[in-house]
């Protein structure tokens, strides 16, 4: 069993900052690429940022220069520092991780958290 739990969302004003966290727990052998996704009302889920096991990062054009993704492998935790927030950043933010578990070391599966709401008012 693997669980991903996001935290850190909330209601902020445009220009403010938030820091999201995603903690993975369970029978984890290793965590490969991790990523943050968001889904605004009436829109499809989109990738916001990702980070590989070797700390290579990738960002959506809409958040480049404002968001920073990072991870602490010792804690199985990923972060998203969001600065200069805009109303269009509003949505439910989900974390995703590709994880190899102790029960079956031959496969890597993708897991999702339950999401955390971020609302940016203008």
Phi and psi restraints in degrees (value plus and minus 20) as a CYANA .aco file:
   2 UNK   PHI    -147.0  -107.0
   2 UNK   PSI     119.1   159.1
   3 UNK   PHI    -150.0  -110.0
   3 UNK   PSI     118.8   158.8
   4 UNK   PHI    -136.7   -96.7
   4 UNK   PSI     109.5   149.5
   5 UNK   PHI    -147.5  -107.5
   5 UNK   PSI      99.5   139.5
   6 UNK   PHI    -110.7   -70.7
   6 UNK   PSI     134.1   174.1
   7 UNK   PHI    -175.1  -135.1
   7 UNK   PSI     144.4   184.4
   8 UNK   PHI      86.3   126.3
   8 UNK   PSI     -24.2    15.8
   9 UNK   PHI     -91.6   -51.6
   9 UNK   PSI     152.9   192.9
  10 UNK   PHI     147.9   187.9
  10 UNK   PSI    -192.5  -152.5
  11 UNK   PHI    -125.3   -85.3
  11 UNK   PSI     101.6   141.6
  12 UNK   PHI    -154.6  -114.6
  12 UNK   PSI     150.3   190.3
  13 UNK   PHI    -116.0   -76.0
  13 UNK   PSI     138.4   178.4
  14 UNK   PHI     -75.3   -35.3
  14 UNK   PSI     115.7   155.7
  15 UNK   PHI      75.3   115.3
  15 UNK   PSI     -34.8     5.2
  16 UNK   PHI     -97.8   -57.8
  16 UNK   PSI     157.2   197.2
  17 UNK   PHI    -144.4  -104.4
  17 UNK   PSI     133.3   173.3
  18 UNK   PHI    -162.3  -122.3
  18 UNK   PSI     132.9   172.9
  19 UNK   PHI    -145.2  -105.2
  19 UNK   PSI      97.1   137.1
  20 UNK   PHI    -113.8   -73.8
  20 UNK   PSI     128.3   168.3
  21 UNK   PHI    -146.8  -106.8
  21 UNK   PSI     130.0   170.0
  22 UNK   PHI    -156.4  -116.4
  22 UNK   PSI      94.3   134.3
  23 UNK   PHI    -127.3   -87.3
  23 UNK   PSI     107.1   147.1
  24 UNK   PHI    -120.7   -80.7
  24 UNK   PSI     119.2   159.2
  25 UNK   PHI    -164.1  -124.1
  25 UNK   PSI     143.7   183.7
  26 UNK   PHI      99.8   139.8
  26 UNK   PSI    -178.6  -138.6
  27 UNK   PHI    -104.2   -64.2
  27 UNK   PSI      45.9    85.9
  28 UNK   PHI    -111.8   -71.8
  28 UNK   PSI     108.0   148.0
  29 UNK   PHI    -113.5   -73.5
  29 UNK   PSI     -67.8   -27.8
  30 UNK   PHI    -177.1  -137.1
  30 UNK   PSI     132.6   172.6
  31 UNK   PHI    -136.5   -96.5
  31 UNK   PSI     102.3   142.3
  32 UNK   PHI    -105.9   -65.9
  32 UNK   PSI    -146.5  -106.5
  33 UNK   PHI     -90.2   -50.2
  33 UNK   PSI     119.2   159.2
  34 UNK   PHI    -140.6  -100.6
  34 UNK   PSI     133.3   173.3
  35 UNK   PHI    -173.0  -133.0
  35 UNK   PSI     139.0   179.0
  36 UNK   PHI    -130.5   -90.5
  36 UNK   PSI     115.7   155.7
  37 UNK   PHI    -147.3  -107.3
  37 UNK   PSI     138.7   178.7
  38 UNK   PHI    -160.7  -120.7
  38 UNK   PSI     133.8   173.8
  39 UNK   PHI    -156.2  -116.2
  39 UNK   PSI      96.3   136.3
  40 UNK   PHI    -108.3   -68.3
  40 UNK   PSI     137.0   177.0
  41 UNK   PHI     -75.7   -35.7
  41 UNK   PSI     108.8   148.8
  42 UNK   PHI      57.4    97.4
  42 UNK   PSI     -14.5    25.5
  43 UNK   PHI    -141.8  -101.8
  43 UNK   PSI     142.2   182.2
  44 UNK   PHI     -96.8   -56.8
  44 UNK   PSI     135.6   175.6
  45 UNK   PHI     -86.8   -46.8
  45 UNK   PSI     115.9   155.9
  46 UNK   PHI    -148.3  -108.3
  46 UNK   PSI     130.3   170.3
  47 UNK   PHI     -98.6   -58.6
  47 UNK   PSI     114.4   154.4
  48 UNK   PHI    -119.9   -79.9
  48 UNK   PSI     -67.1   -27.1
  49 UNK   PHI    -182.0  -142.0
  49 UNK   PSI     135.5   175.5
  50 UNK   PHI    -162.5  -122.5
  50 UNK   PSI     139.2   179.2
  51 UNK   PHI    -166.0  -126.0
  51 UNK   PSI     110.9   150.9
  52 UNK   PHI    -103.9   -63.9
  52 UNK   PSI     154.2   194.2
  53 UNK   PHI     -82.3   -42.3
  53 UNK   PSI     -47.7    -7.7
  54 UNK   PHI    -112.7   -72.7
  54 UNK   PSI      -6.8    33.2
  55 UNK   PHI      51.7    91.7
  55 UNK   PSI       1.5    41.5
  56 UNK   PHI     -97.8   -57.8
  56 UNK   PSI     109.4   149.4
  57 UNK   PHI    -133.3   -93.3
  57 UNK   PSI     137.4   177.4
  58 UNK   PHI    -165.2  -125.2
  58 UNK   PSI     120.8   160.8
  59 UNK   PHI    -150.8  -110.8
  59 UNK   PSI     128.7   168.7
  60 UNK   PHI     -87.5   -47.5
  60 UNK   PSI     127.1   167.1
  61 UNK   PHI     -77.3   -37.3
  61 UNK   PSI     -53.2   -13.2
  62 UNK   PHI     -88.6   -48.6
  62 UNK   PSI     -36.5     3.5
  63 UNK   PHI    -138.5   -98.5
  63 UNK   PSI     -23.4    16.6
  64 UNK   PHI     -78.1   -38.1
  64 UNK   PSI     114.4   154.4
  65 UNK   PHI      66.7   106.7
  65 UNK   PSI     -32.6     7.4
  66 UNK   PHI    -134.8   -94.8
  66 UNK   PSI     -55.7   -15.7
  67 UNK   PHI    -127.6   -87.6
  67 UNK   PSI     127.0   167.0
  68 UNK   PHI    -152.8  -112.8
  68 UNK   PSI     103.5   143.5
  69 UNK   PHI    -118.7   -78.7
  69 UNK   PSI     123.3   163.3
  70 UNK   PHI    -172.0  -132.0
  70 UNK   PSI     149.2   189.2
  71 UNK   PHI    -168.4  -128.4
  71 UNK   PSI     133.0   173.0
  72 UNK   PHI    -140.4  -100.4
  72 UNK   PSI      79.6   119.6
  73 UNK   PHI     -84.2   -44.2
  73 UNK   PSI     -49.8    -9.8
  74 UNK   PHI     -86.8   -46.8
  74 UNK   PSI     -48.4    -8.4
  75 UNK   PHI    -124.6   -84.6
  75 UNK   PSI     -19.0    21.0
  76 UNK   PHI      32.3    72.3
  76 UNK   PSI      23.2    63.2
  77 UNK   PHI    -150.0  -110.0
  77 UNK   PSI     122.5   162.5
  78 UNK   PHI    -141.6  -101.6
  78 UNK   PSI     130.2   170.2
  79 UNK   PHI    -148.7  -108.7
  79 UNK   PSI     137.4   177.4
  80 UNK   PHI    -157.3  -117.3
  80 UNK   PSI      87.2   127.2
  81 UNK   PHI    -107.1   -67.1
  81 UNK   PSI      99.1   139.1
  82 UNK   PHI    -135.2   -95.2
  82 UNK   PSI      94.1   134.1
  83 UNK   PHI    -132.3   -92.3
  83 UNK   PSI     142.4   182.4
  84 UNK   PHI      28.9    68.9
  84 UNK   PSI      29.6    69.6
  85 UNK   PHI     -83.5   -43.5
  85 UNK   PSI     125.7   165.7
  86 UNK   PHI    -140.5  -100.5
  86 UNK   PSI     136.7   176.7
  87 UNK   PHI     -75.2   -35.2
  87 UNK   PSI     -52.7   -12.7
  88 UNK   PHI     -92.1   -52.1
  88 UNK   PSI     -25.0    15.0
  89 UNK   PHI    -103.6   -63.6
  89 UNK   PSI     -25.7    14.3
  90 UNK   PHI     -81.8   -41.8
  90 UNK   PSI     116.9   156.9
  91 UNK   PHI     142.2   182.2
  91 UNK   PSI    -199.4  -159.4
  92 UNK   PHI    -111.9   -71.9
  92 UNK   PSI     106.3   146.3
  93 UNK   PHI    -120.5   -80.5
  93 UNK   PSI     107.4   147.4
  94 UNK   PHI    -137.3   -97.3
  94 UNK   PSI     124.9   164.9
  95 UNK   PHI    -124.6   -84.6
  95 UNK   PSI     130.6   170.6
  96 UNK   PHI    -154.9  -114.9
  96 UNK   PSI     123.0   163.0
  97 UNK   PHI    -164.9  -124.9
  97 UNK   PSI     120.3   160.3
  98 UNK   PHI    -114.1   -74.1
  98 UNK   PSI      96.1   136.1
  99 UNK   PHI    -148.2  -108.2
  99 UNK   PSI     118.1   158.1
 100 UNK   PHI    -123.9   -83.9
 100 UNK   PSI     105.6   145.6
 101 UNK   PHI    -118.9   -78.9
 101 UNK   PSI     144.5   184.5
 102 UNK   PHI     -87.2   -47.2
 102 UNK   PSI     -51.8   -11.8
 103 UNK   PHI     -87.3   -47.3
 103 UNK   PSI     -53.5   -13.5
 104 UNK   PHI    -164.9  -124.9
 104 UNK   PSI      79.0   119.0
 105 UNK   PHI    -101.0   -61.0
 105 UNK   PSI     -21.1    18.9
 106 UNK   PHI    -108.2   -68.2
 106 UNK   PSI     -34.8     5.2
 107 UNK   PHI    -149.0  -109.0
 107 UNK   PSI     136.1   176.1
 108 UNK   PHI    -139.6   -99.6
 108 UNK   PSI     104.7   144.7
 109 UNK   PHI    -135.9   -95.9
 109 UNK   PSI     133.0   173.0
 110 UNK   PHI    -112.1   -72.1
 110 UNK   PSI     115.0   155.0
 111 UNK   PHI    -144.2  -104.2
 111 UNK   PSI     128.8   168.8
 112 UNK   PHI    -140.2  -100.2
 112 UNK   PSI     127.6   167.6
 113 UNK   PHI    -105.4   -65.4
 113 UNK   PSI     159.6   199.6
 114 UNK   PHI    -106.2   -66.2
 114 UNK   PSI     -32.6     7.4
 115 UNK   PHI      76.9   116.9
 115 UNK   PSI     132.1   172.1
 116 UNK   PHI    -155.6  -115.6
 116 UNK   PSI     115.9   155.9
 117 UNK   PHI    -102.0   -62.0
 117 UNK   PSI     111.7   151.7
 118 UNK   PHI    -140.4  -100.4
 118 UNK   PSI     102.9   142.9
 119 UNK   PHI    -145.6  -105.6
 119 UNK   PSI     103.8   143.8
 120 UNK   PHI    -135.1   -95.1
 120 UNK   PSI      97.0   137.0
 121 UNK   PHI    -112.7   -72.7
 121 UNK   PSI     130.2   170.2
